[in-house]
Amino acid sequence: MSESAGWAGVRLGTAAGRGVVLAAVLGSGMTMLDGTVVNVALHTIGADLDASLAQLQWISNGYLLALSSFILLGGSLGDRFGRRRIFVVGTVWFALASLLCGIAPTAEVLIAARVLQGVGAALLTPGSLAMIQGAFVPDDRAKAIGAWSGLGSIAAAIGPFVGGALVQYADWRWIFLINLPLAVATVLIAQRAVPETRDPNAHREIDVVGALLAVLALGGLTYALIEWGSPVVPWALVVMVLAVVGYVVDERRSDHPMLPLGIFANRNFSAANAMTFVVYAALGAVLFFLVLQLQTVSGYGALEAGIATLPITVCMLLLASKGGELGTRIGPRIPMTVGPLVMAAGALLLLRVGPDVSYWTDVFPGLTVFGLGLALMVAPLTATVLSSAADEHAGIASGVNNAVARAGSLLAVAALPVAVGLAGEEYTDPAAFDAAYVTATVVCAVLLALGGLLSWVAIRNPERLSSTVE
């Protein structure tokens, strides 16, 4: 495909438009599939590799740590050297790291491989959205993002079936090895269908110092939360504080910052990312605790626990694009307010999940309500983040929002188990885990309600809509 700066002028209904969406869906869907099946497999991985709760947290969080730390760099690299090019590099990297995950002999090796997998995801994830933002004409972007959100949920919908079946009837290692053929298809379609776009004004040097300081900041905080009580924790917190200060100083002084701090001057951009952090913290924690609750307390197998979460992905598949259209028509403020509040109601309904669970009365209603709220919120949120930044900063804007979302999930999964009294091998004790699950779910509902309130107070609709919606 030809190369262009800025945006390439592709229309959604054309063959080129469908190719761009398909490549973006396959790439991001691969990471969605990975996230879904790893949650389902954690219980089995723990038993097979004799892993502690802290190691299970690191298997989840090692990936999220690398992803959230390097995703800004991935977005910046895409803006500077070509969004399609970096997307393809990230896809290949992700596939190779998935292979290492699939052959890992110990929990420690698996954690290391998951970190490498997160680096690959950090390169391809912002590229999937930035390719859409850069390729499509402005009028088609919100619809394209909605289609990307909905179609991407196919991976999450397939994940519970494929992942649960592989874990229960084959081997958990296949949940990683399945990424290899998906990566090959993604690269082929991207090379043939996606026009190359970039920021023509981007600096050619890489802000390596900023990227390393981001890793140290998030890594220090994550270590402190997961290993709370260790004598190393105070030093980890010191490293985190120094890295945060150093990061801000570096970004302000650098003539080629990884993250231009001026991007946060836009009110909607800052507010949408603050809301993203709170909501995705709750989302990550709900899924982490629910899947373990179903297996540890309710007696579900891996396949049953995976399939149980299907209502969320079905709602996303069927309704996410409608959420994008609604946000385009009435503005993002109402969908971004109501969506998290509906998700909070769904989380409270999930308090019914316990030892004597009935799927249709205790699990299904809560997950369906939760999924409806998520489908209402996601596309307007993403469109707001991208529209609040200049076209040449599409990769950075996408990277910031993805980093914030992953960091929210990362810190919630790291902090909540400690906060609700889980440590060591207690995650295998049904009584202890059940009590912790209730507390964690209530905390998540509060966070979701806070996210809705934040959107109502801080988000503003575009000028052309404000007169009819405000």
N, C-alpha and C positions, 0 to 999 in steps of 0.2 A: 504493500500500500504506500501511497505517497505520504510525504511528511509536511506538516504545517505547524505554524506557531499559533498560539491562542486557541481558537476553536475551529473545527474543520467543516462545519456547516452540514452535518449529516442529519437527515430526517428520520424519525422513528419508524415510520411505516415502510421504509425501503429495505432492500436486501442488505445494504451496508449497515443500516441501523440495527437490523436484527442480528447481524454478525457481531457488532460491538457489544450489544447486550448479552449475547450468548457467551462470548469470551469472558466478559466481566462476571457473569453468573457462575460459570464453571470454575473460575479462579477463586472467587470469594466463597462459592459453595463448597469447595474443597476444604477450606478452613472451617466452615460451618459444620460440615460433616464430621471433621476431626473433633471439634469441640463437643458435639453431641455424643459420639460414640465413646470418647474418653470418659465423660461423666458416667456413662452406663457401665464402663469397664472397670472403674476404680476399685470397686469391692473385690472383683476377681483378681485384678492385678495385685492388690494388697495381699491376698491369700497366696498367690502363686510366687511372688517375690519376697514374701515375709516382710512387707513394708509396714512401717508405723504410720499413724495419722499424719505426722509431720511430713513424712516422705510422700504420702498421697497428696498432701497439699502442695508440695514442691512439684510433683508430676503435673498437677494442674497449673500451678502458679509459675513454674519455671518457663513454661510456654508463654503465659500472659506477661511475665516480667520482660522477656526479650521482645515480645510484640509491642508492648506499650512503650518500651524504652527506645526502640529503633524505628518506630513507625513514622515519626517526624522526619527522620533521616531518609526513610523510604520515599515519603512524599516529596521531600526536597530534591532527592536524586531524580525522581520522575519529572519534576518541573524543569530540571536543568539538563538532563541527558536524554529525555524522551520517556513519556509515560508508558508506552507499550514496551519499550526495551527493558525498563526496570521491572515491569510486571512479569515479563517472560523470565528474566533472571531469577526473580523471587519464586516463581513457580517451579523452576528446575531445582533451586536450593531447597525448597519445601519438600520436594519429592525425595531428594537424596537423604535429607534428615529423617523423613518418614521411614525410609529403608533402615536407617540406623535404629530408630525406635523399634521397628519390627524384629530386630535380631538382638536387642539389648538383653544381656544375661543377668543383670542385677538392677535393683531400684536406682542405684547411683548412676549407672550408665544410661538408664532410661531418662532420668532427670536431665542429664547433660544433653542427650539427644533431643529432648523436648525444648531445651533452651535454643539449640540450633534450629529446630523447626520453627520456633517463634521468630527468629531472625528472618527466615525465608518468608514467613507470613507478613512480617513488617514491610517487606519489599513489595509483595504482590497486593496486599489489602488496600492501601491507599490508591494504588494504581487502578484497581477495578472501578472505583468511583471517579477518579480523576480522568480516566479514559472516557467515561460517559459525559462528564462535565466538559471535557475538551473537544469531544467529537460532535455532540449534538448542538443544533441551533438552540438559542435560549428558550424559545417557546415550548420545545419538546423535552427539556431536561427534567422537569418535575415528573412527567409521565414516564420517562425512561427510568428514573430513579425508582418510581413505584413498581415498574415492571421488574427491575433488578431485585428489589426487596421481595416481591412475591415469588418470582421464579427461583431466586436464591433459596427460598424456604423449601424448595423441593429436596434439596440436599438434607436439610434438617428433618424433613418428613421421611425420607428414605433411611436416614441414619438410625432411628430406633429399630427398624426392621432388620437392616443389614448388620448394624453393629451388635444389637442384642443377639441375633442369631449366630453371628461369628463367635461372640464371647461364650455363649451358652453351649453351642454345638460343635464348634471348631476350636479356635484358639484366639485369645485376645490380641495376639500379634498381628492378625490379619486386618484389624481395624486401621493399622498404619500402612500396611502393604497395599491396601486397596487404593491408596492415593497415587500410586505409580501410573496406572493406565489413565486416570483422570488428568494427571499432569501432562501426559503426552497429548491428549486431545485438546487441552487448554492451550498449549503452546502452538499447535498446528493451526487452530482457529484464529488465535490472536495474530499470528504472522500473516495470515491470508486476508483477514477481514478488518482489522483495526487500523485506522489511519494514525500515524505517529504525530503527536502534538507535544509541545513543550513551551516553557516560558522563554521568549526570546531575550529577555533582559536578565535572566538568572545568571548569577556568578558561577564560574566554572570550578572554583575551589570548594572543598568539602569541609564542613564544620565538624571535624573529628572530635575536637575537645568538647563541644556541646553534646555530642552523642554519648561520649564516655561519661560525662558528668550526669546525664540523664539516667544512665544505667546505675551509677553509684547511688544516686538519690533514691530511686525506686527500689533498688536492691537492698540498700540499708534499711529502709522502712519495712520492706517485706520480710527480711530476715528477723528483724526485731519483733514483728507481730507473730510470726510462726514459731520462733524459738524463744518466746517470752519466758523469762526465768533463767536463761543462760547467762553466765558472766560476761559473755561477749556482747550482749544486747546494748548496754550503754555505749560501747564503741561503735556499734552499727548506727545508733541514733546520731552520734557525733559526725560520722561519715555522711549520713543523710543531710544534716543541716549544712555542713560545709559544701557539699555538692550542690545543694539548692542555691546557696549564696553564689557559689562559683558559676553556676549555670546562668543566673540572671546577669552577673557582671560580664560573662563571656558574650552573651547574646547582645548586650547593649554596646559593647566595644567592637565587636566583630564587624568588618565590612562585608561579610558574607555569612550572616547568621543562619543557622539551621531553622530557627523560628523567628521571623521578624515580629518583634513584640508589638509593633504598631497595629497588627491585625486584630488585636484585642480591643482596639479603640471602638470598634463597631459594637453597639449595645447588644444587638441580636446575637452576634457571634459569641460574645462572652456569656450571655445568659443561656443560650442553647447548650453550650459546653458545660456550664455549671449544672444545668438540669440533667444532661447526659451522665455526668459523674454520679449523681445521686441515684438516678433511675437504674443505670446499668450495674451499680453496686448491688442494688436489691435484686435485679434480674439474675446476676451471676450467683448470688447466695441462695436464692430460692431454688434454682435448678440443682446446685451442689447438694443442698440439704435434702431436697425432696427425693432425688434418686437414691441417696443412701438410706433415707427413712423407709422408702418402699422395700429395699432389700434387707436392711438390718432389723426393722421393727415389724413391717407388714408381711415379710416372708416372700416377697416377689423374687423371681429369678431375674437374670440380666435382661433377657428378652422381654419379659413382662414389664419390668421397670422402664425399659426404653420405649416400648410401645405406649406406655401410660402417658407419656408427655406429648403424644401425637396431636391432641387438640390445639396446642399452641401453634405448631407448624402448619396445620390445616388452616387455621384462621389467617396466618400470615400469607399462605399461598393464595387463598381465595380473596382476601380483603385488603392486603397491603397496597396494591395499586389503587384501590378505591380511596384509601386514606390519603394517598398522594393527590388524587384528583380533588378530594374534598379540601385539602390544604391549599391547592391552587385556587379553588373557587371562593372560599370564605376567609383565607388567610391561615397561618399556622398556629395562632395563639390558642384558639379553642381546641383543636385536636391535640395540641401539646399539653393542654391543661387537663382535659377530660381523660385522655389516654392513660396517664399514670394513676389517676384516681380510680379508674375502672380496674387497672392492674392491682391496686391496693385492695380493692374489694375481693378480687380473685384470690389474692394471697391469704386473706382472712378466711375464705372458704376452705382453703387447704389445711387449716388447723384441724379439720375433721380426720385427716389421714393419721392412722394409728395402728395398734395391734390387730383389731378386728375390722379391717377396712373393707368397704364395698366400693368397687371402682365407680359404678354409675351414680352413686349418691355421695361419695366422699371425695373422689379424685376428679372425675370428669367435669362436674360443674365449676369447680375452682379453676382448673386449667383452661376451660373454655372462656370464662370471663377474663382471665389473665391474658389469654391470646387475643381476645377482641380488643382489649386496651392497647396491647402492643402493636397490633395491626393499624390501629387508628393513629398511633403516635409516630411510628418509625419514619415513614416517607416524609411527612411534613418537617420532622426534626432534621433529617439529612438535607432536604432541600433548603431549609433555612440556613444551615451552617454553610453550605456551598454558595448560596446566593448572597451571603453577607460578606464574602471575600471577592476580590477582583479575579477575573478569569485566569490571569497569569499565576495566581496563587492557589489554583484548584487543588493541586497535589498537597500543598501545605495545609489547606483548610480541611481536606479529607483526612490527612494524617493526624492533625490535632484532635479532631472529633473521635477518630478511632482510638488514638492513644488515651484520651480521656475515658472512653467507654471501657477499654481493657484495663486501665488502671483502677477504675471503680470496681470492676469485678475482681481484679487481683487483690486489692486491699480488703474487700469484703470477705472473700474466701480465706484470706490470711488471718483477719482479725476476729471474725464472728465465732469460729470454733473456740478460740481462747476465751472470748467474752462470755460465751454461754456455758463454759465449764467443761469443754471437751479437751482431752490431752491424752497422749500415749495411745494405749489400746482401747480406750473407752468407746471409740466409735464402733466397736464390735459388740458392745453391751446394749441390748435392746432398751432396757429401762433408762439407762443414762442418756442414750441418744434420743429417745422419745422426748424426754424433758427438755433437752437442749434444742430440739427441733421446734418445739412450741415457742420458746423464747426467741429464737432466730427468725421465725416466720413473722412474729409480731413486729420485730425490729424492721424487717423488710417492708412490711405494710406501711409503717410510719415513714420510712425513707421514700416510698413511692408517693405517698400523699404530699410529702414535702416537695417532691419534684413537680407535681401538678401545681401546687401553690406558687412555686418559683416561676413557672411558665406564665401563669396568669398575671403575676406582678411585673415581670421583667420583659417578656416577649412583646414585640410590637409588629402588627401586620404591615405589609408594604403600603406605601402611600396611596396607591391606586385602589386599595381595598379598605383603607382605614375609615373612609367616610360611610361605608355601608355596614361595617362589622363592629367598629369600636363602640 
